[in-house]
């Protein structure tokens, strides 16, 4: 049989001290983020810091676990041509070489699938 448990972590700093209790070495992690925050110059650095915090936490507690990045608010982001490519570039630069556990699509097989 298959058992599935879903955990939605509070991303606020007040909850950080509790996260290690739930980060296990088995499973798949889905890191959900607001794509709009990577596009806006005034929120980009904070969004990147937030993503790096979570990626580093997962890597520390579950170094061999797969991580899927899931961007939200695609409708607003896709209104402007090229926005997904900008986000894809930011994420690739942010994670290159440091997070082998991130599931990245093979561009030769999935040419229309972006990074996340």
C-alpha positions as CSV (number, residue, x, y, z in Angstrom):
1,X,0.0,0.0,0.0
2,X,1.0,3.6,-0.4
3,X,0.8,6.2,2.4
4,X,0.8,9.8,1.5
5,X,1.3,12.7,4.0
6,X,1.1,16.3,2.9
7,X,2.6,19.0,5.1
8,X,2.0,22.7,4.5
9,X,4.7,24.6,6.4
10,X,4.1,28.1,7.6
11,X,6.8,30.1,5.9
12,X,6.9,32.9,8.5
13,X,10.1,33.2,10.6
14,X,8.3,32.4,13.8
15,X,7.8,28.8,12.6
16,X,11.4,28.2,11.5
17,X,12.5,26.5,14.7
18,X,9.9,23.8,14.2
19,X,10.6,22.9,10.5
20,X,13.4,20.5,11.3
21,X,11.0,18.3,13.1
22,X,9.1,17.6,9.9
23,X,11.9,17.6,7.3
24,X,12.6,13.8,6.7
25,X,14.9,11.9,4.5
26,X,12.1,10.2,2.6
27,X,9.6,11.6,0.2
28,X,9.5,14.4,-2.4
29,X,9.4,18.1,-1.5
30,X,7.4,20.7,-3.4
31,X,8.6,24.2,-2.9
32,X,5.8,26.6,-3.8
33,X,6.6,30.3,-4.6
34,X,5.0,33.4,-6.0
35,X,6.5,33.9,-9.5
36,X,5.4,37.6,-9.5
37,X,7.9,38.2,-6.7
38,X,10.8,37.1,-8.9
39,X,9.7,39.5,-11.7
40,X,9.4,42.6,-9.6
41,X,12.7,44.4,-8.9
42,X,11.7,45.5,-5.4
43,X,10.7,42.0,-4.3
44,X,13.2,39.9,-6.3
45,X,16.0,39.7,-3.7
46,X,13.7,38.8,-0.9
47,X,12.0,36.1,-3.0
48,X,15.5,34.7,-3.9
49,X,16.5,34.7,-0.2
50,X,13.3,32.9,0.7
51,X,13.8,30.2,-1.9
52,X,17.4,29.7,-0.9
53,X,16.4,29.4,2.8
54,X,14.1,26.6,1.9
55,X,16.4,24.9,-0.5
56,X,19.2,24.9,2.0
57,X,17.0,23.7,4.8
58,X,15.8,20.8,2.7
59,X,19.4,20.0,1.6
60,X,20.6,20.0,5.2
61,X,17.9,17.7,6.6
62,X,17.2,15.6,3.5
63,X,20.2,15.9,1.1
64,X,19.1,13.2,-1.4
65,X,15.4,14.0,-1.6
66,X,13.9,15.3,-4.9
67,X,12.6,18.9,-4.9
68,X,10.0,20.2,-7.3
69,X,9.7,23.9,-7.7
70,X,6.1,25.1,-8.2
71,X,5.5,28.7,-9.3
72,X,2.1,30.2,-8.5
73,X,0.1,33.1,-10.2
74,X,0.9,31.9,-13.7
75,X,-2.1,33.7,-15.2
76,X,-0.7,37.1,-14.3
77,X,2.9,36.2,-15.1
78,X,2.0,34.9,-18.6
79,X,0.3,38.1,-19.6
80,X,3.7,39.5,-20.7
81,X,5.7,37.4,-23.2
82,X,9.1,36.3,-21.9
83,X,8.2,36.4,-18.2
84,X,8.5,32.6,-17.8
85,X,11.9,32.7,-19.5
86,X,13.0,35.4,-17.1
87,X,11.9,33.3,-14.1
88,X,13.5,30.2,-15.6
89,X,16.8,32.0,-15.9
90,X,16.7,33.4,-12.4
91,X,15.9,29.9,-10.9
92,X,18.7,28.3,-12.9
93,X,21.2,30.9,-11.8
94,X,20.0,30.7,-8.2
95,X,20.4,26.9,-8.0
96,X,23.2,26.0,-10.4
97,X,25.7,23.6,-8.9
98,X,24.4,23.7,-5.4
99,X,21.1,21.8,-5.5
100,X,21.4,18.5,-7.4
101,X,18.2,17.3,-5.9
102,X,16.1,19.7,-7.8
103,X,14.2,18.0,-10.6
104,X,15.1,19.8,-13.8
105,X,13.3,18.8,-17.1
106,X,15.5,17.4,-19.9
107,X,15.1,20.1,-22.6
108,X,15.8,17.6,-25.3
109,X,12.8,15.5,-24.3
110,X,10.5,18.3,-23.0
111,X,11.3,21.4,-25.0
112,X,8.2,23.3,-23.9
113,X,8.6,22.6,-20.2
114,X,10.3,25.3,-18.2
115,X,12.5,24.8,-15.2
116,X,9.8,24.7,-12.5
